[in-house]
Amino acid sequence: MIKINLSTIKKGVKKSKKKIEFQSQLIAAVALIVITVGGVGYGWMWLNSKVSRLENEKVLANKELASLKEQVKVVENYEKDKKNFEEKIAVIEQLKKNQTGPVIMLDEISKNIPERVWLTKITESGGRINMEGNAISNTDLASFINNLKNTKGFSNVELTESKGAAEANIPIYTFKMQCDFKVVMGAE
């Protein structure tokens, strides 16, 4: 009878099963390492591209910010220039008003002065007008005062002094008067 030792076959089969299991595990571990390294590499590349994209956006945003700062400076300069021009225009308008005020006042006086009244001095201080002059009669002087009271620009018209005198045997009344004057636009 022939005896066959099957225990060595079993041992060999067991060894080859262990070897196959080890190789499978080794392959799985290597595959897992490769996948992990690939995932980490992909993640690094993705993060690197995102950082690069964000840096490019930052550069573009800084350029846009610099451009906007220049535009803000232009607008600020424009507003400063506009304010300066408005101030200059206000000064010019005030000068025009001041220039036309005396003209209007003198025009009103010339329209309302009777023939036999004449002025020798007119002064103005803060809208208060002081007038000195002569009249042939008190009636002419009263007419002049009433005429000024009836205008829109003159107010608070008052006679401060009136003296009678004679020049070359002609009676003359020397007078001083005060009034307020304010330019009234559209009075024409």
Backbone as CSV, one residue per row, in Angstrom:
resi,resn,N_x,N_y,N_z,CA_x,CA_y,CA_z,C_x,C_y,C_z
1,MET,0.804,-1.102,0.000,0.000,0.000,0.000,0.897,1.230,0.000
2,ILE,0.436,2.087,-0.717,1.233,3.279,-0.905,0.574,4.372,-0.038
3,LYS,1.469,5.056,0.615,0.978,6.120,1.482,1.393,7.456,0.881
4,ILE,0.468,8.366,0.827,0.743,9.716,0.311,0.506,10.686,1.476
5,ASN,1.511,11.457,1.627,1.434,12.439,2.711,0.752,13.689,2.160
6,LEU,-0.431,13.883,2.532,-1.226,15.006,2.059,-1.041,16.243,2.957
7,SER,-0.406,16.055,4.044,-0.237,17.174,4.960,0.668,18.227,4.352
8,THR,1.678,17.822,3.544,2.548,18.798,2.920,1.806,19.562,1.842
9,ILE,0.885,18.939,1.204,0.096,19.628,0.187,-0.772,20.667,0.876
10,LYS,-1.330,20.272,1.990,-2.170,21.193,2.732,-1.345,22.369,3.200
11,LYS,-0.101,22.053,3.638,0.763,23.120,4.099,1.111,24.041,2.941
12,GLY,1.377,23.485,1.771,1.706,24.280,0.598,0.528,25.117,0.146
13,VAL,-0.653,24.521,0.216,-1.852,25.230,-0.174,-2.093,26.366,0.818
14,LYS,-1.840,26.071,2.090,-2.024,27.094,3.099,-1.018,28.222,2.873
15,LYS,0.229,27.826,2.544,1.253,28.821,2.306,0.894,29.651,1.075
16,SER,0.418,29.014,0.030,0.089,29.765,-1.167,-1.146,30.646,-0.936
17,LYS,-2.098,30.180,-0.103,-3.243,31.010,0.234,-2.780,32.229,1.014
18,LYS,-1.870,32.037,1.959,-1.344,33.141,2.742,-0.572,34.078,1.845
19,LYS,0.169,33.493,0.926,0.946,34.310,0.007,0.014,35.138,-0.885
20,ILE,-1.055,34.550,-1.346,-2.012,35.249,-2.197,-2.715,36.339,-1.381
21,GLU,-3.083,35.990,-0.135,-3.717,36.980,0.725,-2.770,38.160,0.961
22,PHE,-1.514,37.852,1.235,-0.517,38.890,1.474,-0.347,39.760,0.233
23,GLN,-0.266,39.108,-0.908,-0.117,39.853,-2.149,-1.352,40.730,-2.415
24,SER,-2.532,40.201,-2.108,-3.767,40.958,-2.294,-3.774,42.171,-1.363
25,GLN,-3.375,41.929,-0.132,-3.335,43.018,0.832,-2.282,44.048,0.426
26,LEU,-1.136,43.537,-0.061,-0.071,44.429,-0.506,-0.551,45.260,-1.701
27,ILE,-1.233,44.639,-2.619,-1.757,45.343,-3.786,-2.805,46.366,-3.341
28,ALA,-3.662,45.971,-2.418,-4.695,46.873,-1.910,-4.045,48.063,-1.196
29,ALA,-2.992,47.777,-0.406,-2.308,48.854,0.322,-1.632,49.812,-0.654
30,VAL,-0.969,49.224,-1.678,-0.305,50.040,-2.684,-1.356,50.861,-3.445
31,ALA,-2.462,50.262,-3.775,-3.538,50.956,-4.492,-4.090,52.072,-3.612
32,LEU,-4.264,51.786,-2.322,-4.757,52.792,-1.401,-3.759,53.946,-1.283
33,ILE,-2.474,53.611,-1.216,-1.435,54.644,-1.149,-1.438,55.474,-2.430
34,VAL,-1.537,54.802,-3.583,-1.555,55.508,-4.864,-2.781,56.427,-4.944
35,ILE,-3.941,55.912,-4.517,-5.162,56.718,-4.545,-5.029,57.897,-3.588
36,THR,-4.475,57.631,-2.387,-4.294,58.704,-1.411,-3.337,59.765,-1.943
37,VAL,-2.183,59.298,-2.491,-1.219,60.245,-3.055,-1.848,60.990,-4.230
38,GLY,-2.603,60.292,-5.062,-3.299,60.942,-6.182,-4.310,61.960,-5.683
39,GLY,-5.078,61.627,-4.657,-6.071,62.549,-4.074,-5.391,63.772,-3.467
40,VAL,-4.304,63.514,-2.722,-3.573,64.623,-2.124,-2.979,65.509,-3.224
41,GLY,-2.434,64.882,-4.263,-1.868,65.630,-5.392,-2.936,66.455,-6.095
42,TYR,-4.090,65.838,-6.315,-5.186,66.554,-6.950,-5.645,67.712,-6.060
43,GLY,-5.778,67.433,-4.767,-6.174,68.480,-3.814,-5.153,69.614,-3.789
44,TRP,-3.888,69.272,-3.815,-2.839,70.309,-3.822,-2.918,71.139,-5.093
45,MET,-3.091,70.440,-6.240,-3.201,71.161,-7.509,-4.445,72.056,-7.510
46,TRP,-5.552,71.529,-6.983,-6.783,72.313,-6.938,-6.609,73.538,-6.041
47,LEU,-6.037,73.332,-4.848,-5.790,74.464,-3.948,-4.792,75.452,-4.551
48,ASN,-3.764,74.927,-5.207,-2.763,75.792,-5.838,-3.407,76.628,-6.940
49,SER,-4.261,76.027,-7.745,-4.922,76.787,-8.807,-5.896,77.807,-8.200
50,LYS,-6.555,77.432,-7.107,-7.466,78.363,-6.450,-6.684,79.538,-5.868
51,VAL,-5.537,79.272,-5.240,-4.697,80.341,-4.700,-4.222,81.239,-5.828
52,SER,-3.810,80.623,-6.935,-3.338,81.398,-8.089,-4.464,82.275,-8.638
53,ARG,-5.668,81.693,-8.752,-6.817,82.448,-9.245,-7.150,83.597,-8.288
54,LEU,-7.118,83.327,-6.983,-7.401,84.381,-6.008,-6.329,85.463,-6.030
55,GLU,-5.079,85.087,-6.231,-4.014,86.093,-6.341,-4.225,86.962,-7.578
56,ASN,-4.618,86.335,-8.692,-4.913,87.112,-9.906,-6.088,88.064,-9.662
57,GLU,-7.119,87.559,-8.978,-8.257,88.419,-8.659,-7.825,89.570,-7.757
58,LYS,-6.915,89.278,-6.808,-6.415,90.320,-5.913,-5.657,91.377,-6.701
59,VAL,-4.824,90.946,-7.650,-4.074,91.895,-8.479,-5.048,92.761,-9.283
60,LEU,-6.050,92.116,-9.896,-7.051,92.877,-10.658,-7.837,93.821,-9.747
61,ALA,-8.195,93.345,-8.548,-8.929,94.199,-7.614,-8.073,95.390,-7.178
62,ASN,-6.776,95.172,-6.964,-5.879,96.274,-6.593,-5.756,97.279,-7.732
63,LYS,-5.687,96.792,-8.973,-5.641,97.701,-10.121,-6.932,98.504,-10.205
64,GLU,-8.058,97.833,-10.013,-9.344,98.525,-10.061,-9.447,99.531,-8.916
65,LEU,-8.937,99.151,-7.733,-8.938,100.059,-6.594,-8.099,101.295,-6.886
66,ALA,-6.923,101.094,-7.487,-6.075,102.240,-7.843,-6.791,103.137,-8.854
67,SER,-7.437,102.520,-9.825,-8.191,103.296,-10.822,-9.328,104.068,-10.152
68,LEU,-10.040,103.428,-9.237,-11.135,104.092,-8.545,-10.621,105.211,-7.646
69,LYS,-9.457,105.016,-7.025,-8.876,106.084,-6.200,-8.553,107.300,-7.059
70,GLU,-8.043,107.065,-8.268,-7.771,108.174,-9.188,-9.073,108.888,-9.551
71,GLN,-10.117,108.107,-9.807,-11.403,108.708,-10.139,-11.961,109.498,-8.958
72,VAL,-11.764,108.987,-7.735,-12.213,109.704,-6.540,-11.461,111.027,-6.430
73,LYS,-10.154,111.012,-6.714,-9.374,112.252,-6.684,-9.918,113.238,-7.719
74,VAL,-10.237,112.723,-8.903,-10.787,113.597,-9.956,-12.104,114.203,-9.485
75,VAL,-12.964,113.388,-8.880,-14.258,113.874,-8.399,-14.049,114.890,-7.271
76,GLU,-13.115,114.597,-6.341,-12.852,115.538,-5.250,-12.323,116.861,-5.805
77,ASN,-11.415,116.780,-6.782,-10.908,118.009,-7.408,-12.040,118.757,-8.108
78,TYR,-12.915,118.010,-8.771,-14.055,118.623,-9.453,-14.949,119.340,-8.441
79,GLU,-15.229,118.650,-7.318,-16.090,119.254,-6.309,-15.431,120.484,-5.701
80,LYS,-14.100,120.425,-5.481,-13.385,121.578,-4.937,-13.427,122.731,-5.936
81,ASP,-13.175,122.421,-7.208,-13.234,123.458,-8.249,-14.644,124.030,-8.362
82,LYS,-15.650,123.153,-8.290,-17.038,123.595,-8.373,-17.355,124.538,-7.224
83,LYS,-16.904,124.177,-6.022,-17.146,125.032,-4.857,-16.452,126.384,-5.037
84,ASN,-15.198,126.359,-5.528,-14.477,127.614,-5.773,-15.209,128.475,-6.800
85,PHE,-15.676,127.837,-7.887,-16.404,128.581,-8.915,-17.704,129.150,-8.359
86,GLU,-18.408,128.364,-7.548,-19.659,128.859,-6.968,-19.394,130.060,-6.064
87,GLU,-18.290,129.981,-5.285,-17.938,131.120,-4.434,-17.605,132.341,-5.287
88,LYS,-16.856,132.125,-6.368,-16.506,133.237,-7.252,-17.745,133.815,-7.912
89,ILE,-18.659,132.945,-8.322,-19.899,133.408,-8.943,-20.713,134.216,-7.933
90,ALA,-20.756,133.745,-6.675,-21.489,134.485,-5.639,-20.865,135.862,-5.427
91,VAL,-19.525,135.927,-5.430,-18.849,137.217,-5.269,-19.163,138.126,-6.449
92,ILE,-19.126,137.570,-7.661,-19.419,138.366,-8.860,-20.860,138.873,-8.815
93,GLU,-21.783,138.007,-8.421,-23.183,138.434,-8.335,-23.362,139.519,-7.278
94,GLN,-22.643,139.375,-6.151,-22.721,140.416,-5.115,-22.140,141.724,-5.637
95,LEU,-21.027,141.619,-6.374,-20.436,142.823,-6.959,-21.393,143.473,-7.953
96,LYS,-22.053,142.653,-8.766,-23.039,143.202,-9.712,-24.171,143.883,-8.964
97,LYS,-24.621,143.240,-7.894,-25.709,143.821,-7.107,-25.242,145.132,-6.483
98,ASN,-24.030,145.105,-5.932,-23.499,146.328,-5.332,-23.278,147.407,-6.385
99,GLN,-22.946,146.970,-7.579,-22.693,147.929,-8.660,-24.007,148.535,-9.145
100,THR,-25.022,147.733,-9.248,-26.291,148.249,-9.750,-27.081,148.973,-8.675
101,GLY,-26.814,148.655,-7.396,-27.536,149.308,-6.303,-27.424,150.812,-6.354
102,PRO,-26.201,151.374,-6.389,-26.080,152.830,-6.463,-26.701,153.416,-7.729
103,VAL,-26.598,152.698,-8.818,-27.187,153.193,-10.073,-28.700,153.273,-9.933
104,ILE,-29.291,152.239,-9.371,-30.746,152.226,-9.181,-31.153,153.328,-8.207
105,MET,-30.357,153.469,-7.116,-30.671,154.507,-6.135,-30.631,155.902,-6.778
106,LEU,-29.560,156.187,-7.515,-29.449,157.502,-8.160,-30.541,157.715,-9.187
107,ASP,-30.921,156.656,-9.884,-32.008,156.754,-10.851,-33.318,157.083,-10.147
108,GLU,-33.570,156.441,-9.021,-34.795,156.711,-8.265,-34.799,158.153,-7.746
109,ILE,-33.635,158.609,-7.274,-33.554,159.989,-6.792,-33.817,160.956,-7.940
110,SER,-33.187,160.705,-9.096,-33.357,161.636,-10.230,-34.795,161.642,-10.740
111,LYS,-35.496,160.516,-10.653,-36.894,160.467,-11.088,-37.804,161.241,-10.130
112,ASN,-37.424,161.303,-8.867,-38.317,161.851,-7.851,-37.911,163.219,-7.324
113,ILE,-36.833,163.773,-7.803,-36.409,165.085,-7.306,-37.108,166.185,-8.102
114,PRO,-37.726,167.143,-7.408,-38.367,168.261,-8.122,-37.316,169.160,-8.784
115,GLU,-37.745,169.979,-9.717,-36.829,170.845,-10.474,-36.098,171.838,-9.590
116,ARG,-36.744,172.308,-8.572,-36.145,173.381,-7.782,-35.469,172.846,-6.518
117,VAL,-35.085,171.567,-6.544,-34.314,170.947,-5.456,-33.066,170.361,-6.086
118,TRP,-31.926,170.542,-5.458,-30.693,169.938,-5.940,-29.879,169.427,-4.758
119,LEU,-29.176,168.343,-5.013,-28.376,167.697,-3.965,-26.923,168.124,-4.097
120,THR,-26.286,168.323,-2.951,-24.865,168.697,-2.954,-23.990,167.551,-2.452
121,LYS,-24.591,166.613,-1.717,-23.786,165.516,-1.166,-24.685,164.315,-0.890
122,ILE,-24.214,163.143,-1.283,-24.910,161.893,-0.976,-23.852,160.927,-0.452
123,THR,-24.119,160.349,0.721,-23.220,159.319,1.267,-24.068,158.114,1.664
124,GLU,-23.437,156.958,1.643,-24.137,155.718,1.974,-23.270,154.922,2.935
125,SER,-23.902,154.333,3.930,-23.192,153.484,4.872,-24.154,152.402,5.348
126,GLY,-23.912,151.178,4.920,-24.741,150.047,5.343,-26.192,150.166,4.964
127,GLY,-26.479,150.718,3.810,-27.856,150.856,3.354,-28.531,152.125,3.851
128,ARG,-27.876,152.871,4.725,-28.415,154.143,5.228,-27.864,155.266,4.373
129,ILE,-28.736,156.059,3.774,-28.348,157.127,2.855,-28.471,158.466,3.582
130,ASN,-27.418,159.277,3.482,-27.430,160.652,4.003,-27.352,161.589,2.797
131,MET,-28.290,162.514,2.729,-28.310,163.458,1.615,-28.284,164.885,2.161
132,GLU,-27.552,165.723,1.462,-27.525,167.157,1.765,-27.813,167.883,0.461
133,GLY,-28.512,168.988,0.581,-28.831,169.719,-0.635,-29.517,171.032,-0.339
134,ASN,-30.050,171.627,-1.400,-30.720,172.924,-1.322,-32.048,172.837,-2.050
135,ALA,-32.975,173.691,-1.593,-34.278,173.785,-2.244,-34.684,175.250,-2.267
136,ILE,-35.478,175.596,-3.255,-35.937,176.973,-3.377,-37.037,177.243,-2.353
137,SER,-37.862,176.236,-2.070,-38.948,176.445,-1.109,-39.133,175.198,-0.252
138,ASN,-39.816,175.403,0.873,-40.144,174.266,1.730,-41.109,173.321,1.026
139,THR,-41.964,173.861,0.166,-42.911,173.036,-0.583,-42.167,172.073,-1.495
140,ASP,-41.141,172.551,-2.177,-40.337,171.685,-3.042,-39.640,170.602,-2.225
141,LEU,-39.130,170.978,-1.065,-38.446,170.016,-0.193,-39.431,168.960,0.303
142,ALA,-40.627,169.399,0.726,-41.654,168.450,1.186,-42.081,167.532,0.048
143,SER,-42.173,168.059,-1.144,-42.529,167.242,-2.312,-41.476,166.159,-2.550
144,PHE,-40.200,166.540,-2.433,-39.105,165.583,-2.613,-39.177,164.474,-1.570
145,ILE,-39.417,164.833,-0.317,-39.510,163.834,0.758,-40.684,162.899,0.507
146,ASN,-41.836,163.436,0.130,-43.014,162.599,-0.135,-42.789,161.687,-1.340
147,ASN,-42.130,162.208,-2.362,-41.836,161.384,-3.536,-40.956,160.192,-3.145
148,LEU,-39.947,160.427,-2.312,-39.066,159.331,-1.883,-39.820,158.323,-1.023
149,LYS,-40.711,158.803,-0.175,-41.500,157.900,0.670,-42.395,156.994,-0.160
150,ASN,-42.815,157.461,-1.317,-43.728,156.691,-2.164,-43.009,155.698,-3.084
151,THR,-41.690,155.636,-3.056,-40.962,154.652,-3.875,-40.831,153.343,-3.108
152,LYS,-40.543,152.280,-3.830,-40.387,150.958,-3.201,-39.013,150.792,-2.554
153,GLY,-37.997,151.459,-3.066,-36.640,151.253,-2.566,-36.310,152.068,-1.327
154,PHE,-36.913,153.231,-1.179,-36.603,154.117,-0.050,-37.584,153.876,1.088
155,SER,-37.053,153.905,2.313,-37.900,153.776,3.500,-37.288,154.603,4.622
156,ASN,-38.070,154.841,5.653,-37.620,155.622,6.812,-37.038,156.974,6.394
157,VAL,-37.707,157.636,5.482,-37.241,158.938,4.997,-37.550,159.981,6.065
158,GLU,-36.514,160.683,6.516,-36.728,161.712,7.537,-35.800,162.904,7.305
159,LEU,-36.353,164.048,7.517,-35.608,165.301,7.402,-34.920,165.544,8.745
160,THR,-33.592,165.662,8.736,-32.863,165.848,9.989,-32.544,167.313,10.259
161,GLU,-32.459,168.131,9.199,-32.129,169.544,9.384,-32.612,170.335,8.178
162,SER,-33.133,171.509,8.446,-33.539,172.416,7.371,-33.294,173.838,7.855
163,LYS,-32.525,174.603,7.082,-32.204,175.996,7.438,-32.547,176.901,6.262
164,GLY,-33.135,177.985,6.578,-33.443,178.962,5.550,-32.313,179.980,5.455
165,ALA,-31.937,180.371,4.251,-30.893,181.373,4.028,-31.198,182.065,2.717
166,ALA,-30.422,183.077,2.431,-30.623,183.798,1.175,-29.285,183.911,0.471
167,GLU,-29.309,183.616,-0.808,-28.112,183.774,-1.642,-28.508,184.682,-2.798
168,ALA,-27.835,185.789,-2.939,-28.133,186.789,-3.988,-29.592,187.180,-3.936
169,ASN,-30.075,187.414,-2.748,-31.455,187.818,-2.480,-32.489,186.779,-2.918
170,ILE,-32.068,185.537,-3.054,-32.988,184.433,-3.385,-33.058,183.532,-2.148
171,PRO,-34.267,183.260,-1.660,-34.367,182.393,-0.473,-34.015,180.940,-0.848
172,ILE,-33.147,180.368,-0.060,-32.710,178.980,-0.284,-32.790,178.244,1.050
173,TYR,-33.278,177.041,0.981,-33.367,176.199,2.174,-32.316,175.091,2.054
174,THR,-31.386,175.094,2.974,-30.364,174.037,3.033,-30.929,172.927,3.916
175,PHE,-30.796,171.700,3.456,-31.378,170.598,4.230,-30.414,169.417,4.312
176,LYS,-30.686,168.569,5.312,-30.025,167.271,5.484,-31.135,166.279,5.765
177,MET,-31.011,165.127,5.155,-32.023,164.091,5.366,-31.374,162.714,5.362
178,GLN,-32.062,161.754,5.951,-31.595,160.369,5.996,-32.719,159.456,5.552
179,CYS,-32.309,158.338,4.974,-33.292,157.322,4.601,-32.570,155.997,4.410
180,ASP,-33.345,154.953,4.358,-32.809,153.624,4.068,-33.105,153.317,2.614
181,PHE,-32.182,152.565,2.025,-32.401,152.162,0.628,-32.096,150.693,0.468
182,LYS,-32.994,150.022,-0.205,-32.818,148.603,-0.497,-33.184,148.391,-1.959
183,VAL,-32.305,147.682,-2.673,-32.550,147.431,-4.092,-33.742,146.495,-4.211
184,VAL,-34.740,146.941,-4.960,-35.939,146.137,-5.196,-35.896,145.726,-6.655
185,MET,-35.717,144.407,-6.894,-35.659,143.910,-8.276,-37.058,143.857,-8.851
186,GLY,-37.158,144.161,-10.109,-38.437,144.096,-10.804,-39.302,145.293,-10.501
187,ALA,-38.688,146.399,-10.034,-39.459,147.589,-9.708,-39.703,148.446,-10.934
188,GLU,-39.162,148.086,-12.054,-39.251,148.916,-13.253,-40.534,148.725,-13.981
